[in-house]
C-alpha cells in the first residue's frame, strides 16, 4: 500500500501553512513531450518525489504522513528541504528529516533522525492535566503552562508522550522549558530549555557605523537587515532626535546597543558572504536585541536576544563574540530540527553559538585595541576576574569542560558540553600548530593536523547544520559534516580528510552510514530534463540526458535504459558522449501497453564510474476523462486542492479495478490521488500519478471499502475535469 504524503510549506515569517503535494500527469492526447516544454524539477519537487516514493530509510508506517517544512538554499548551489512527520495524526518528535539536492534538483543525500518504524499505541493512560502538573514542577517558579500536546517520540518503536511548555523563571533566570511526559507512566522522558543563556559580557568596539532609521526622529532599527533593532527591556527600539548614539561608556545602554547592532550586522554580513545564508533565519529575516538586563548574563529566549552586565556593573554584555553567540542560537533554532531536544543537543547548541562568535570576529577583523579575532569566548569580559569563559583550542582550561568525547559528554551541563565540538572546529580551522599567533591545540590521539582556515571550516559546519534533525548528536554532526565536505568541495578530498581527521582527533565515534572515504578520480554527474512524462499507448516521450565532468578529466559515457514497459523501446541520440555533452532519450510506448507508472532507470556507463537517474513514465488509459462512469469538473487556484466526490468519499462493495483520468489546464501542473480509508478512519494514498504536467491517468486494483479522489493544483490555476470508473 502506498501511504499518503501530505506536503506543507511552513512560511517562517507568518507561520502560515500552504498545502503542497507531489507533481503528476496523465497526458490524454499528448504525442511528444519536448524537453523545452517542461523545466527541470525544483529542489522541492525533487525532494517531494523522493518522499512520495517512501524509500526504506524513512522508516514509514501506514499511519505516517509527512509535511514539507522549509526549503533553504546554501553555499555551492546546495538546497536543503526539511520535513516533519505525523503518526496517526500526532506530531512525531524525532521523525523529521532533510533532503539535500544540487542546484538542478538532483538528490545528493538525506539526513534522517528516525531509526525504526513506529508501531506505538495512541491511547494515553495519564490525563493531560496530570501531565501539566508533572511538567510544571520542572522549573522553580512557573508562570504559564501550555496545554499538553499528545505526541509520539521516535524512540525505538515509539513512545507516547505529552509535550508541555512551562514558562517562568528557573533558579532566578528566565526559562521556557519544553518537557516530555510519558503518557503511559507519567515519567519525565526529556526536557530542554528554549532560553539559551550565555555567560560572558563586554561593551566596546570603538567608533563604528551601524544601520539605523532616521527621519523626524531616529531609531536604532536596522533599515536593511529585516527584524534587527535594539532597545531596552520593553522591546521597543531606542529613538532620539539625531542619529548619534552612545557615549562610549560601559554603563550606557545606548552604547550597548551600538555594540549589539554592530556585531549583529557583521554576523549577518558574514553569513551571506562566507556561508551563503540569507539573514539569521535563512530566509532574509532577523531578530531584535534588548539591553539593560539586570543580570550577569546574556541569552536567547526563542524570539530575541537579551544582554545584561558584568558582575561589577561596569560593562554591558555586548562584545562581538557574545552578541554573535546569542544570535548563533537563533541560527540553530531556525535550521532544520529546531533547538529543543536532548541535553547533548543543548551542548551542541552552545557550541554553535561559540563557533558563530569566532566566525564573526574573524569576519569583522578588528584591530587589537578593540575586539580582535580569536577562539576564546568572552575574552573582553572580566566576568569574575578569571578571563574567558571558554577556550575552543583547549576546552579543559575551564574545569569540567572536556577536550575529548566520552560517554559522559551527553550528560554534561550544556556549556561544558560545548567543548568537544568547539575543539573539533578549532582543529578544522586552525590545525594543531597554527601559524597566525593562535595557540597550539593538542589532540586526543596525538595526531598532527593542518587547518583549512576558518572560512572553509565555517562552510562545512553550516552545511552540517542545514542537515540537522531533532535528535542531534556528536556522531550525527560528524556524519553531516563529512557529507557537507564532499558536496561543497567536489573533486577535492582535502576538506573531507581534514573534517574526518578533526573528529577522530577529538574521539567522536563514526555514525552509521557515514561516508568512509573520498575519491578524486575522474567523475561525472548525470541529470534528466524533464524527469517525468505521461503518454498514451502508441505515443512517445523524450527527455534530455545531460552529463557534466565533476572531477578529473572528461570520459566517454555510453547510455542505456532499463525498467521500460513491456515492448517499449529506448533510443539515445547520440548513444554515447564525452562527459560535458548531452544526449536525447526517446521512449516509444507500443499500443496495448498496460496503464501505470514505470520507473525507467537511465544509466551512464563511464570509463571509470557509472551514474544513474530515474525517469518516471506514466502510461494512461485509452478513454477520455469525459467518457468515464463518474465525471466532475471544477476550478482550482495554484496551491489549492479538492476532494471528489466529497471529503467523505464513495463506497465500493466489491473488489475490482478503479480507473481515473484528470484533464488539467494547459501549462499547469495538476496532480491526482486516489485515497482509501482504513479501519481507524485515516485516509491513505493508494494510487497516484507523479509527473509535472497538467493531465493524469492511472488504474488501481482494490478491495471493497471507502475511496475518494484528491485533485491538487501543484502549480498554475484553471479548470479541470475528473473522470473515474469504480468497481
C-alpha positions in Angstrom: 0.0 0.0 0.0 1.2 3.5 -0.8 0.8 5.9 2.1 -0.5 9.4 2.0 2.2 12.1 1.9 0.6 15.5 2.6 3.2 18.1 1.9 3.1 21.5 3.6 5.4 24.5 3.5 5.6 26.5 6.7 6.3 30.1 6.0 8.8 31.2 8.7 7.7 34.8 8.9 4.0 34.2 9.2 3.7 30.6 10.4 1.1 30.2 7.5 0.8 26.6 6.2 0.5 26.4 2.4 -0.5 22.9 1.2 1.7 21.3 -1.3 1.9 17.9 -3.0 3.9 16.0 -5.5 3.5 16.6 -9.2 1.7 14.3 -11.6 0.4 14.0 -15.1 -1.5 11.7 -17.4 -1.4 13.4 -20.7 -4.5 12.5 -22.7 -3.8 13.3 -26.4 -0.1 14.2 -25.7 2.1 12.9 -28.6 5.6 14.2 -27.8 6.9 15.8 -24.6 9.6 18.1 -25.9 12.3 18.9 -23.4 11.9 22.6 -23.8 8.2 22.4 -22.6 9.0 21.1 -19.1 11.5 22.8 -16.9 13.7 20.8 -14.6 12.4 19.9 -11.2 12.9 22.4 -8.4 14.8 21.2 -5.4 11.5 21.0 -3.5 9.8 19.0 -6.3 12.7 16.5 -6.4 12.7 16.1 -2.7 8.9 15.7 -2.7 9.1 13.0 -5.3 11.7 11.1 -3.3 9.5 11.3 -0.2 6.4 10.2 -2.1 8.3 7.1 -3.2 8.8 6.3 0.5 12.2 4.8 0.4 13.1 2.4 3.2 15.4 4.8 5.0 12.3 6.9 6.0 11.1 4.1 8.2 7.5 5.0 7.2 4.5 3.2 8.6 0.9 3.1 7.2 0.0 5.7 9.8 2.7 8.2 8.8 2.2 11.4 6.9 5.0 13.9 6.0 4.8 17.7 5.8 7.4 19.8 4.0 8.5 22.4 6.4 11.0 24.6 4.5 13.5 24.7 1.6 16.7 26.7 2.1 19.5 27.3 -0.3 23.1 27.3 0.8 26.7 27.6 -0.4 27.7 25.8 -3.5 24.3 25.7 -5.1 23.1 23.1 -2.5 19.5 23.1 -1.3 18.2 21.7 2.0 14.5 20.6 2.1 13.2 19.7 5.5 10.2 17.6 6.5 8.3 16.8 9.7 6.2 13.7 10.3 2.9 12.8 12.0 1.8 9.3 13.2 -1.9 8.7 13.3 -2.3 12.4 13.3 0.1 13.1 16.2 3.3 15.0 15.7 6.5 12.8 15.9 9.4 14.2 17.8 12.5 12.7 16.2 10.6 11.8 12.9 12.0 14.8 11.0 14.4 14.6 8.1 16.3 16.6 5.5 16.8 16.0 1.7 19.8 17.7 0.1 19.8 18.5 -3.6 22.0 20.2 -6.0 21.1 23.4 -8.0 19.3 21.4 -10.7 17.2 19.3 -8.2 19.3 16.2 -8.2 19.1 14.5 -4.8 22.5 14.2 -3.2 21.9 12.8 0.3 19.4 12.6 3.2 19.6 13.2 6.9 17.0 11.1 8.8 16.5 11.1 12.6 14.2 8.1 13.0 15.8 4.6 13.1 12.8 2.3 13.4 9.3 2.1 12.0 6.7 3.3 14.6 4.1 0.8 16.0 3.1 2.5 19.2 -0.5 2.8 20.5 -2.0 6.3 20.7 -4.3 6.0 23.8 -2.8 7.7 26.9 -3.2 6.4 30.4 -2.1 9.6 32.1 -4.5 12.5 31.9 -3.4 15.7 30.2 -4.0 17.8 33.4 -1.7 15.4 35.3 1.0 15.7 32.7 0.8 19.5 33.0 1.2 19.3 36.8 4.2 17.0 36.4 5.8 19.3 33.9 5.2 22.4 36.0 7.4 21.0 38.7 10.4 21.0 36.4 11.1 24.8 37.0 11.2 26.6 40.3 8.7 29.4 39.5 6.2 28.6 36.7 4.2 31.5 35.4 2.5 29.8 32.5 1.9 26.1 31.5 0.8 25.3 27.9 -2.0 22.8 27.1 -0.3 19.4 26.9 0.1 18.2 23.3 -0.1 14.5 22.8 2.9 13.4 20.7 4.9 10.4 19.6 8.6 10.3 20.4 10.6 8.3 17.8 12.4 6.2 20.4 12.6 2.6 19.3 9.2 1.6 18.0 7.8 4.8 19.6 6.8 6.3 22.9 3.5 8.1 23.5 4.2 11.4 25.4 2.8 14.8 26.2 4.8 17.8 25.3 4.3 20.7 27.8 5.9 24.1 27.6 6.5 25.7 31.0 7.4 29.4 31.1 8.6 31.4 34.1 11.9 31.5 36.0 14.2 28.7 37.0 16.5 29.3 39.9 16.1 33.1 39.3 16.6 33.1 35.5 14.1 33.3 32.6 13.0 29.8 31.4 10.9 28.3 28.7 11.2 24.6 29.4 9.9 22.0 26.9 9.0 18.9 28.9 8.1 15.5 27.5 6.0 13.4 29.9 5.4 9.7 29.2 1.7 9.4 28.5 1.6 5.8 30.0 3.7 6.2 33.1 3.9 9.9 33.9 7.7 9.9 33.9 9.6 12.9 32.6 11.3 11.5 29.5 13.2 14.6 28.3 13.3 18.3 28.9 15.2 21.2 27.3 15.1 25.0 27.9 14.4 27.2 24.9 16.1 30.1 26.7 19.8 29.6 25.9 21.8 31.5 28.5 25.3 32.6 27.9 27.9 33.6 30.5 30.0 36.4 29.0 29.8 40.2 29.0 31.6 43.2 27.3 30.9 46.5 25.8 33.3 48.3 23.5 34.0 48.3 19.7 35.1 51.9 19.3 33.6 54.3 16.8 31.5 52.3 14.3 28.8 52.8 11.7 25.6 50.9 12.4 22.3 50.6 10.5 19.6 52.9 11.9 16.4 54.5 10.7 16.3 58.3 10.5 13.7 60.9 9.8 11.9 63.3 12.1 13.3 61.1 14.8 16.0 58.5 14.6 15.6 54.9 15.7 18.0 52.0 16.4 16.3 49.9 13.8 18.3 48.5 11.0 16.7 49.5 7.7 18.4 46.8 5.7 18.5 43.8 8.0 14.9 43.0 8.5 13.8 42.4 12.1 17.1 43.7 13.6 16.7 46.5 16.2 17.9 47.3 19.7 16.4 48.9 22.7 15.6 48.4 26.4 13.7 45.7 28.3 10.3 46.8 27.0 11.2 45.5 23.5 11.0 48.9 21.7 13.9 50.3 19.8 15.7 53.3 21.2 14.8 56.6 19.5 16.4 60.0 19.6 16.4 63.5 17.9 19.5 62.7 15.9 21.4 59.8 14.5 24.3 59.9 17.0 24.2 57.1 19.6 26.1 56.3 22.8 28.9 57.9 24.7 31.4 55.0 24.8 30.7 54.3 28.5 30.4 50.7 29.8 27.3 51.7 31.8 25.4 53.5 29.0 22.7 51.4 27.3 22.7 53.3 24.0 26.4 52.4 23.8 25.5 48.8 24.5 23.0 48.9 21.6 25.7 50.4 19.3 27.9 47.4 20.1 25.0 44.9 19.7 23.9 46.3 16.3 27.5 46.5 15.1 28.1 42.8 16.0 24.7 41.7 14.6 25.4 43.5 11.3 28.8 41.9 11.0 27.4 38.4 11.7 24.6 39.0 9.2 27.1 40.0 6.5 29.4 37.1 7.3 26.5 34.6 6.9 25.9 36.0 3.4 29.5 36.5 2.2 31.1 33.4 3.7 28.3 30.8 4.3 25.6 31.7 1.7 22.9 32.1 4.3 20.2 34.9 4.0 19.8 36.5 7.3 19.6 34.9 10.7 16.6 32.7 9.9 17.8 31.7 6.4 15.0 33.5 4.6 16.2 37.1 5.0 14.8 37.7 8.5 16.4 38.7 11.8 15.5 39.2 15.4 15.6 42.2 17.9 18.1 42.7 20.7 17.5 44.0 24.2 20.0 45.6 26.6 19.8 46.5 30.3 19.0 43.0 31.6 19.6 43.2 35.4 21.7 40.1 35.4 25.3 38.9 34.9 24.2 37.1 31.8 23.1 37.2 28.2 20.6 34.9 26.5 18.4 34.0 23.5 14.8 33.3 24.5 13.4 32.0 21.2 12.4 35.3 19.7 15.0 37.9 20.8 18.5 38.3 22.3 18.9 39.9 25.7 22.1 41.3 27.2 23.0 42.0 30.8 26.1 43.3 32.5 29.3 42.3 34.2 29.4 41.4 37.8 30.9 44.8 38.8 28.2 46.6 36.7 30.9 48.4 34.7 30.4 46.8 31.3 27.5 45.6 29.2 27.5 42.1 27.8 27.7 43.2 24.1 31.2 42.4 22.6 31.2 40.8 19.2 31.6 37.2 20.2 28.9 37.3 22.9 26.3 39.0 20.6 27.2 36.6 17.8 26.9 33.7 20.2 23.4 34.6 21.1 22.3 35.1 17.5 24.0 31.8 16.8 21.3 30.2 18.9 18.8 31.9 16.6 20.5 30.3 13.6 20.5 26.9 15.4 16.8 27.2 16.1 15.8 28.2 12.5 17.8 25.4 10.8 16.1 22.0 10.4 15.4 20.1 13.6 14.9 23.2 15.7 16.6 23.8 19.1 14.7 21.8 21.6 15.8 18.3 22.4 18.3 16.3 24.5 20.9 17.6 26.8 23.6 16.6 24.3 21.8 18.7 21.7 21.9 21.6 24.1 25.6 21.3 24.4 25.9 21.3 20.6 23.7 24.4 20.5 26.0 26.2 22.9 29.0 25.3 20.8 27.2 26.6 17.7 27.0 30.0 19.4 30.7 29.9 20.2 31.5 28.9 16.6 29.5 31.8 15.2 31.1 34.1 17.6 34.6 33.1 16.3 33.4 33.3 12.7 32.0 36.8 13.2 35.2 38.1 15.0 37.3 36.8 12.1 35.0 38.4 9.5 35.0 41.8 11.4 38.8 41.6 11.8 39.0 44.4 14.3 42.4 45.7 15.5 43.9 44.7 18.8 42.6 47.7 20.8 39.0 46.6 20.2 37.9 43.0 19.7 40.4 41.2 17.5 39.7 37.7 16.1 40.4 34.7 18.3 38.9 31.5 19.6 38.4 32.5 23.2 34.8 33.1 24.3 34.0 36.4 26.1 37.7 37.3 26.4 36.9 41.0 26.5 34.9 40.4 29.7 36.4 40.0 33.1 33.2 38.4 34.4 34.6 37.4 37.9 38.3 38.2 37.3 39.1 34.9 35.7 39.2 35.8 31.9 37.4 34.0 29.1 34.5 31.7 29.9 35.5 29.0 27.3 38.6 28.2 25.3 38.0 26.5 21.9 41.6 25.3 21.4 41.7 23.5 24.7 38.3 23.4 26.5 39.8 21.8 29.6 41.4 25.0 30.6 38.0 25.5 32.2 37.4 22.9 34.9 34.8 20.3 33.9 35.0 21.1 30.2 36.4 18.1 28.3 38.7 18.2 25.3 37.6 14.8 24.1 34.4 12.9 23.6 33.4 10.2 26.0 30.2 8.5 27.2 29.7 11.2 29.9 29.6 14.2 27.4 25.9 13.9 26.5 25.0 14.3 30.2 27.2 17.3 31.0 25.9 20.8 31.8 25.4 22.3 28.3 28.2 24.9 28.5 30.6 22.3 29.5 29.2 20.0 26.8 30.1 22.6 24.1 33.8 21.7 24.5 34.2 18.7 22.2 32.6 20.4 19.1 34.4 23.6 19.8 37.7 21.7 19.9 36.8 20.0 16.6 36.0 23.3 14.9 39.3 24.8 16.1 41.3 21.9 14.7 39.4 22.0 11.4 40.0 25.7 11.1 43.5 26.2 12.6 45.0 22.7 12.9 47.2 21.7 15.9 50.0 24.2 15.3 48.6 27.5 13.8 50.9 30.0 12.1 48.8 33.1 12.8 49.6 33.5 16.5 46.7 31.4 17.8 47.6 28.8 20.5 48.7 25.2 19.9 45.8 22.7 20.2 46.7 19.1 21.4 44.6 16.2 20.1 43.2 13.3 21.9 45.0 10.7 19.7 48.4 12.5 19.4 47.8 13.4 15.8 49.1 16.5 14.0 46.6 18.3 11.8 46.7 21.2 9.3 43.7 23.5 9.3 41.5 24.5 6.4 41.1 28.1 7.5 38.0 29.4 9.4 36.0 30.3 6.2 36.1 26.8 4.8 35.5 25.3 8.3 32.5 27.6 8.7 31.1 26.5 5.4 31.4 22.8 6.3 29.8 23.5 9.7 26.9 25.4 8.2 26.4 22.6 5.7 26.1 20.2 8.6 23.7 22.5 10.5 21.4 22.5 7.4 21.1 18.7 7.8 20.2 18.9 11.5 17.4 16.7 12.8 15.6 17.0 16.1 17.7 14.2 17.6 21.1 15.7 17.1 24.3 14.1 18.5 28.0 14.5 18.1 28.2 11.4 15.8 25.4 12.8 13.6 27.2 16.2 13.3 30.2 14.2 12.3 28.3 12.4 9.5 26.6 15.6 8.3 29.8 17.5 8.2 31.5 14.7 6.2 28.7 14.8 3.7 28.9 18.6 3.5 32.6 18.5 2.9 32.2 16.1 -0.1 29.3 18.1 -1.6 30.6 21.6 -1.0 34.1 20.8 -2.4 33.6 18.2 -5.2 36.7 17.0 -6.8 38.8 17.6 -3.7 39.5 15.2 -0.8 41.4 17.8 1.3 38.3 19.1 3.0 36.8 15.7 3.7 40.0 14.3 5.1 40.6 17.3 7.3 37.0 17.1 8.6 37.3 13.4 9.4 40.7 13.7 11.0 39.5 16.5 13.3 36.5 14.4 14.5 38.8 11.5 15.1 41.2 13.8 16.9 38.5 14.6 19.5 37.4 11.0 19.8 33.9 11.4 18.3 32.8 7.9 17.0 31.6 7.3 13.5 27.9 7.3 12.8 26.0 4.6 10.9 26.2 5.1 7.1 28.6 8.0 7.2 30.9 8.5 4.2 34.0 6.4 4.7 36.2 7.9 2.0 36.7 10.3 -0.8 37.9 9.9 -4.3 39.4 12.5 -6.6 39.4 10.3 -9.7 37.5 11.2 -12.9 33.8 11.5 -12.2 30.7 12.9 -13.8 27.1 13.7 -13.0 24.0 12.7 -14.9 20.7 14.6 -14.9 17.4 14.4 -16.8 15.2 17.3 -18.1 12.4 16.7 -17.7 12.5 13.9 -15.1 9.0 12.6 -16.0 6.4 12.4 -18.7 2.9 11.0 -19.4 1.8 9.4 -22.6 -0.9 7.3 -24.1 -0.2 3.8 -25.6 1.3 4.3 -29.1 3.0 7.6 -28.2 6.5 8.8 -27.5 8.2 10.7 -24.6 11.5 12.4 -24.8 14.0 13.8 -22.3 17.4 15.4 -22.4 20.2 13.4 -20.7 22.9 15.8 -19.6 26.4 15.0 -18.2 28.9 17.1 -16.5 32.5 16.4 -15.5 32.7 16.9 -11.8 36.3 15.8 -11.2 39.4 14.7 -13.1 39.3 14.6 -16.9 36.3 14.1 -19.2 35.4 10.5 -20.0 33.4 8.6 -22.5 29.8 7.8 -21.3 27.5 5.2 -23.0 23.8 5.3 -22.2 21.3 2.6 -21.6 17.8 2.3 -20.1 16.0 -0.3 -18.0 12.6 -0.7 -16.4 10.7 0.0 -19.6 7.1 -1.1 -20.1 6.9 -4.5 -22.0 7.6 -3.9 -25.7 8.7 -0.3 -25.3 12.0 0.9 -26.8 14.5 3.5 -25.7 16.8 5.3 -28.2 19.6 7.7 -27.3 20.8 10.3 -29.8 23.8 10.1 -29.7 24.2 6.8 -27.9 27.4 7.9 -26.2 29.1 11.3 -25.4 32.1 12.7 -23.7 31.2 13.9 -20.2 30.1 17.5 -20.5 27.8 16.8 -23.5 24.1 15.8 -23.8 22.0 13.1 -25.5 18.3 12.9 -26.2 16.4 9.9 -25.0 13.2 8.9 -26.9 10.9 6.2 -25.3 8.3 4.7 -27.7 5.4 3.0 -26.0 3.6 0.5 -28.1 -0.2 0.2 -28.5 -1.8 -2.0 -25.9 0.7 -1.1 -23.1 -0.9 -1.5 -19.7 -1.7 1.7 -17.9 0.5 2.5 -14.9 3.6 4.3 -13.8 7.1 3.0 -14.8 10.4 4.0 -13.2 12.9 4.0 -16.1 16.5 3.8 -14.9 18.8 5.7 -17.2 22.4 4.6 -16.8 25.6 6.4 -18.0 28.4 3.9 -18.3 31.6 5.9 -17.9 35.2 4.8 -18.3 35.9 4.9 -14.6 32.4 5.1 -12.9 28.7 4.7 -13.7 25.9 7.1 -12.8 22.1 6.6 -12.9 19.0 8.8 -12.9 15.3 7.9 -12.8 12.7 8.9 -15.4 9.1 8.5 -14.3 6.9 7.4 -17.3 3.2 7.4 -16.8 1.1 5.5 -19.4 -2.5 6.4 -19.5 -5.7 4.5 -20.4 -7.5 4.6 -23.7 -10.6 6.6 -22.8 -11.1 10.3 -22.2 -11.9 11.9 -18.9 -15.4 12.9 -20.1 -16.3 9.3 -21.0 -15.9 7.8 -17.6 -18.7 6.4 -15.3 -18.4 9.4 -13.0 -17.4 12.9 -14.1 -16.6 16.0 -12.0 -15.4 19.5 -13.0 -14.1 22.4 -11.1 -11.6 25.3 -10.9 -8.6 25.4 -8.6 -6.1 28.2 -7.9 -2.4 27.3 -7.5 -1.7 25.5 -4.3 -5.4 24.6 -3.7 -6.9 21.1 -3.7 -10.4 19.5 -3.5 -11.7 16.0 -2.7 -14.1 14.3 -5.2 -16.9 13.4 -5.0 -16.6 14.7 -1.4 -14.3 14.5 1.6 -16.4 11.6 2.8 -15.7 9.7 -0.5 -17.7 6.9 -2.0 -18.1 3.2 -1.1 -17.4 0.1 -3.2 -18.9 -3.2 -2.0 -16.8 -5.4 -4.2 -13.1 -5.7 -5.2 -12.1 -4.6 -8.6 -10.4 -2.0 -10.8 -10.5 1.7 -10.3 -9.5 3.8 -13.3 -9.2 7.6 -13.3 -8.3 10.4 -15.7 -7.7 14.1 -14.9 -7.6 16.8 -17.6 -5.9 19.9 -16.2 -5.4 23.3 -17.9 -2.6 23.6 -20.3 0.7 25.0 -18.9 -0.1 23.9 -15.4 0.9 21.0 -13.1 -2.2 19.3 -11.7 -2.0 16.1 -9.6 -4.4 13.3 -8.8 -4.5 11.0 -5.8 -6.8 8.0 -5.0 -7.2 7.6 -1.3 -8.7 4.8 0.8 -10.0 5.0 4.4 -8.7 2.4 6.8 -10.4 0.9 9.9 -9.0 3.8 12.0 -10.7 6.4 9.8 -7.3 7.6 8.4 -7.1 8.2 4.7 -4.0 6.9 2.8 -3.0 7.3 -0.8 -3.2 4.0 -2.7 -2.6 5.3 -6.2 -1.3 8.5 -7.8 0.4 10.0 -10.8 3.8 11.6 -10.4 4.7 13.8 -13.4 5.0 17.5 -13.8 2.2 18.1 -16.4 -1.5 19.1 -16.4 -3.0 15.7 -17.0 -3.1 12.4 -15.1 -4.4 8.9 -15.5 -4.0 5.6 -13.7 -5.7 2.3 -12.7 -5.7 0.6 -9.3 -6.9 -2.9 -8.2 -8.5 -2.5 -4.8 -10.7 -4.3 -2.2 -14.1 -3.1 -1.1 -14.2 0.0 1.0 -14.4 3.8 1.1 -12.4 5.8 -1.5 -12.0 9.4 -2.6 -10.0 11.3 -5.2 -7.9 14.4 -4.4 -7.3 16.9 -7.2 -4.4 19.2 -6.4 -3.1 22.3 -8.3 0.6 21.9 -7.7 1.4 25.0 -9.9 -0.8 27.1 -12.1 -4.6 27.7 -11.9 -7.6 26.8 -14.0 -10.5 24.4 -14.7 -10.2 20.6 -14.6 -12.2 17.5 -15.5 -12.0 14.4 -13.4 -13.5 11.1 -14.7 -13.3 7.8 -13.0 -14.8 4.3 -13.1 -15.3 2.3 -9.9 -15.9 -1.5 -9.3 
